[in-house]
């Protein structure tokens, strides 16, 4: 499966994988249904950056979570 293709299924995969990588305890903030497909490119970019970086400081983790909030549905 290529995550380069914009789809609801790929969006769900990206959000779930980011939740694991960010070690989010409250998974309700990472519910794929709360994210809009129109932000797929931005979310995929964050996902790619996170995969590349592998380890984040606490401050970087907080910054990622803050960035993700921008892409949640209103």
Residue frames relative to the residue before (quaternion, step in Angstrom):
aa qw qx qy qz dx dy dz
X 1.0000 0.0000 0.0000 0.0000 0.00 0.00 0.00
X 0.2495 -0.7710 0.5724 0.1252 3.54 -0.86 1.01
X 0.3366 -0.7578 0.5294 0.1793 3.55 -0.73 1.08
X 0.5003 0.6479 -0.4270 0.3841 3.57 1.28 0.02
X 0.6273 0.5138 -0.3250 0.4868 3.57 1.26 -0.39
X 0.3694 -0.7436 0.5199 0.2009 3.56 -0.72 1.12
X 0.2702 0.7343 -0.5852 0.2131 3.56 -0.62 1.18
X 0.6394 -0.5194 0.3975 0.4042 3.56 -1.25 0.38
X 0.6348 0.5411 -0.3215 0.4481 3.57 1.00 -0.83
X 0.6815 0.4705 -0.2851 0.4826 3.60 0.93 -0.89
X 0.6033 0.5442 -0.3549 0.4625 3.59 1.06 -0.69
X 0.6446 0.5217 -0.3110 0.4643 3.56 0.96 -0.89
X 0.6493 0.5166 -0.3089 0.4649 3.58 0.94 -0.89
X 0.6619 0.5146 -0.3044 0.4520 3.58 0.87 -0.95
X 0.6753 0.4913 -0.2974 0.4628 3.59 0.85 -0.96
X 0.6739 0.4959 -0.2998 0.4583 3.60 0.89 -0.90
X 0.6596 0.5012 -0.3088 0.4672 3.58 0.98 -0.80
X 0.6396 0.5112 -0.3299 0.4699 3.58 1.02 -0.78
X 0.6124 0.5483 -0.3487 0.4503 3.60 1.01 -0.75
X 0.6538 0.5009 -0.3036 0.4791 3.58 1.00 -0.83
X 0.6913 0.4895 -0.2834 0.4497 3.58 0.84 -0.98
X 0.7052 0.4333 -0.2539 0.5004 3.57 1.09 -0.74
X 0.3223 -0.7785 0.4724 0.2584 3.57 1.36 -0.12
X 0.1293 0.8184 -0.5389 0.1518 3.53 0.92 1.02
X 0.3370 -0.7507 0.5386 0.1811 3.55 -0.76 1.08
X 0.7353 0.3337 -0.1910 0.5582 3.57 0.92 -0.94
X 0.1764 -0.8452 0.4980 0.0811 3.56 0.16 1.29
X 0.5021 0.6543 -0.4380 0.3576 3.61 1.18 -0.21
X 0.6370 0.5170 -0.3389 0.4606 3.62 1.14 -0.48
X 0.7162 0.3874 -0.2314 0.5324 3.56 1.29 -0.21
X 0.2830 0.7529 -0.5370 0.2542 3.59 1.05 0.74
X 0.4572 -0.7203 0.4457 0.2711 3.62 -0.55 1.11
X 0.5994 0.5810 -0.3572 0.4190 3.61 1.12 -0.58
X 0.6575 0.5282 -0.2975 0.4473 3.58 1.22 -0.48
X 0.6667 0.4806 -0.2956 0.4869 3.58 1.28 -0.08
X 0.3971 -0.7433 0.5017 0.1953 3.53 -0.95 0.95
X 0.5210 -0.6619 0.4549 0.2890 3.56 -0.90 0.98
X 0.5874 0.5914 -0.3818 0.3993 3.61 1.10 -0.52
X 0.6839 0.4373 -0.2815 0.5117 3.61 1.26 -0.26
X 0.2460 0.8218 -0.4888 0.1588 3.57 1.26 0.34
X 0.6638 0.5188 -0.3205 0.4329 3.60 0.82 -0.95
X 0.6708 0.4955 -0.2980 0.4644 3.58 0.92 -0.90
X 0.6684 0.4935 -0.2968 0.4707 3.57 0.95 -0.89
X 0.6372 0.5158 -0.3250 0.4715 3.58 1.03 -0.76
X 0.6266 0.5297 -0.3334 0.4644 3.60 1.05 -0.72
X 0.6437 0.5069 -0.3145 0.4794 3.58 0.99 -0.82
X 0.6335 0.5377 -0.3118 0.4608 3.54 1.01 -0.88
X 0.6673 0.5016 -0.2947 0.4651 3.58 0.89 -0.95
X 0.6478 0.5132 -0.3097 0.4701 3.56 0.97 -0.85
X 0.6571 0.5136 -0.3004 0.4628 3.55 0.96 -0.87
X 0.6489 0.5065 -0.3138 0.4733 3.59 0.97 -0.83
X 0.6619 0.5105 -0.2984 0.4608 3.57 1.00 -0.85
X 0.6899 0.5031 -0.2690 0.4456 3.57 0.92 -0.95
X 0.1860 -0.8369 0.4801 0.1856 3.60 1.10 -0.85
X 0.8106 0.0372 -0.0165 0.5842 3.64 0.70 -0.95
X 0.1309 -0.7978 0.5871 0.0419 3.53 -1.00 0.92
X 0.4675 -0.6115 0.5439 0.3342 3.52 -1.21 0.48
X 0.6772 -0.4609 0.3623 0.4447 3.56 -1.27 0.17
X 0.6531 0.5163 -0.3106 0.4587 3.59 0.95 -0.86
X 0.6533 0.5062 -0.3106 0.4695 3.60 0.98 -0.80
X 0.6206 0.5358 -0.3319 0.4666 3.58 1.05 -0.78
X 0.6524 0.5067 -0.3045 0.4742 3.58 0.93 -0.91
X 0.6417 0.5267 -0.3162 0.4592 3.58 0.99 -0.84
X 0.6389 0.5166 -0.3234 0.4694 3.60 0.98 -0.81
X 0.6666 0.5004 -0.3038 0.4616 3.57 0.91 -0.92
X 0.6268 0.5239 -0.3273 0.4749 3.58 1.04 -0.77
X 0.6493 0.5174 -0.3095 0.4636 3.57 0.95 -0.87
X 0.6491 0.5281 -0.3149 0.4479 3.57 0.98 -0.84
X 0.5907 0.5914 -0.3659 0.4092 3.58 1.07 -0.68
X 0.6027 0.5878 -0.3461 0.4140 3.57 1.10 -0.67
X 0.7448 0.4309 -0.2035 0.4672 3.55 1.12 -0.70
X 0.4575 0.6629 -0.4573 0.3769 3.57 1.28 0.19
X 0.5599 -0.5818 0.4656 0.3623 3.54 -1.20 0.57
X 0.5378 -0.6464 0.4424 0.3118 3.56 -1.09 0.70
